[in-house]
Amino acid sequence: AVSFALAVLPALLFWFWSDGLVGLFLDGARPGNQATMDLAVSLLAVAALFQFADATQVTALGALRGLKDTRGPMLIAVGGYWGLGLPGAALFGIYLNFGGQAIWIGLAMGLFVVSVLLVWRFRVQSRRATQSA
């Protein structure tokens, strides 16, 4: 819950100040940069949502390591990233031709699934650890 709450600040920054962030790297006054800036702003909108799943999965993964559980989380991550995220990104972004934003949405979809499964696994594993103690 704490890591999820801490993800709010960067997510809000990406969501509401995306033009300013992109402007730190690209000069908006140059005519050739506008298309790139528009694309970068649209990708930051996806990155804003990505923050929540990433913060949650990193915390759950660390907590599971504390319980000496590494094999299960690795399999969850491999399945979520390679089995769902990458094929989803390829399907939406390349085969259905929805573009770069859809590629990131596909990857975020895999990350969200991994984060939910890791939190679920932590609940199960911590319950087992407390019952056997």
C-alpha positions as CSV (number, residue, x, y, z in Angstrom):
1,A,0.0,0.0,0.0
2,V,2.9,2.4,0.8
3,S,4.7,1.7,-2.5
4,F,1.4,2.1,-4.4
5,A,0.8,5.5,-2.6
6,L,4.4,6.6,-3.3
7,A,3.8,5.9,-7.0
8,V,1.1,8.6,-7.0
9,L,3.6,11.5,-7.2
10,P,5.5,10.4,-10.4
11,A,2.2,9.3,-11.9
12,L,0.7,12.7,-11.4
13,L,3.9,14.3,-12.7
14,F,3.8,12.2,-15.8
15,W,0.1,12.8,-16.3
16,F,-0.2,16.5,-15.7
17,W,3.2,17.8,-16.5
18,S,4.1,15.6,-19.4
19,D,4.7,18.6,-21.8
20,G,7.1,20.1,-19.3
21,L,9.0,16.9,-18.8
22,V,9.3,16.3,-22.6
23,G,10.3,20.0,-22.9
24,L,13.3,19.3,-20.7
25,F,14.7,17.1,-23.5
26,L,13.2,18.5,-26.7
27,D,12.9,22.1,-27.9
28,G,9.3,22.7,-28.7
29,A,10.1,25.8,-30.7
30,R,11.9,23.7,-33.4
31,P,9.3,22.7,-36.1
32,G,10.6,19.2,-36.5
33,N,10.2,18.3,-32.9
34,Q,6.4,18.6,-32.5
35,A,5.5,15.1,-33.7
36,T,8.2,13.6,-31.4
37,M,6.9,15.6,-28.5
38,D,3.3,14.5,-29.1
39,L,4.4,10.9,-29.2
40,A,6.5,11.3,-26.0
41,V,3.5,12.9,-24.2
42,S,1.2,10.0,-25.2
43,L,3.8,7.5,-23.9
44,L,4.1,9.3,-20.6
45,A,0.3,8.9,-20.1
46,V,0.9,5.1,-20.3
47,A,4.0,5.4,-18.0
48,A,1.8,7.2,-15.4
49,L,-0.4,4.1,-15.1
50,F,2.7,1.8,-15.4
51,Q,4.0,3.4,-12.1
52,F,1.4,1.8,-10.0
53,A,1.9,-1.8,-11.3
54,D,5.7,-1.4,-11.1
55,A,5.7,-0.1,-7.6
56,T,3.5,-2.9,-6.4
57,Q,5.4,-5.7,-8.1
58,V,8.8,-4.5,-6.9
59,T,7.6,-4.3,-3.3
60,A,5.9,-7.7,-3.5
61,L,9.0,-9.2,-5.1
62,G,11.2,-7.9,-2.3
63,A,8.8,-9.2,0.3
64,L,8.8,-12.6,-1.3
65,R,12.6,-12.6,-1.3
66,G,12.4,-11.9,2.4
67,L,10.4,-15.1,2.7
68,K,13.1,-16.9,0.7
69,D,10.7,-17.4,-2.1
70,T,12.4,-16.8,-5.4
71,R,11.6,-19.6,-7.9
72,G,7.8,-19.0,-7.9
73,P,8.1,-15.2,-8.4
74,M,10.6,-15.8,-11.2
75,L,8.1,-18.1,-13.0
76,I,5.3,-15.6,-12.5
77,A,7.5,-12.8,-13.9
78,V,8.6,-14.9,-16.9
79,G,5.0,-15.9,-17.6
80,G,3.6,-12.4,-17.2
81,Y,6.3,-10.6,-19.2
82,W,7.1,-13.1,-21.9
83,G,3.8,-15.0,-22.0
84,L,1.4,-12.0,-21.8
85,G,3.2,-8.7,-22.0
86,L,5.4,-9.2,-25.0
87,P,2.7,-11.1,-27.1
88,G,0.2,-8.4,-26.1
89,A,2.5,-5.7,-27.2
90,A,3.2,-7.4,-30.5
91,L,-0.5,-8.0,-31.1
92,F,-1.7,-4.5,-30.3
93,G,1.3,-2.5,-31.5
94,I,2.5,-4.4,-34.6
95,Y,0.0,-6.9,-35.9
96,L,-3.1,-4.7,-35.3
97,N,-1.0,-1.6,-36.1
98,F,-2.1,0.5,-33.1
99,G,1.4,1.9,-32.8
100,G,3.9,2.7,-30.1
101,Q,1.4,3.5,-27.4
102,A,-0.3,0.1,-27.8
103,I,3.1,-1.6,-27.4
104,W,3.5,0.0,-24.0
105,I,0.0,-0.8,-23.1
106,G,0.6,-4.5,-23.9
107,L,3.8,-4.4,-21.7
108,A,1.9,-2.7,-18.9
109,M,-0.8,-5.3,-19.1
110,G,1.8,-8.0,-18.4
111,L,3.2,-6.0,-15.6
112,F,-0.2,-5.5,-14.0
113,V,-0.9,-9.2,-14.1
114,V,2.5,-9.9,-12.6
115,S,2.0,-7.4,-9.8
116,V,-1.4,-8.9,-8.9
117,L,-0.1,-12.4,-8.9
118,L,3.0,-11.5,-6.8
119,V,0.8,-9.8,-4.2
120,W,-1.5,-12.9,-4.1
121,R,1.6,-15.1,-3.7
122,F,2.9,-13.0,-0.9
123,R,-0.4,-13.3,1.0
124,V,-0.4,-17.1,0.6
125,Q,3.3,-17.5,1.5
126,S,3.2,-15.1,4.5
127,R,0.1,-17.0,5.8
128,R,2.0,-20.3,5.5
129,A,5.0,-18.8,7.3
130,T,3.0,-17.5,10.2
131,Q,1.1,-20.8,10.6
132,S,4.2,-22.9,10.7
133,A,6.0,-20.6,13.2
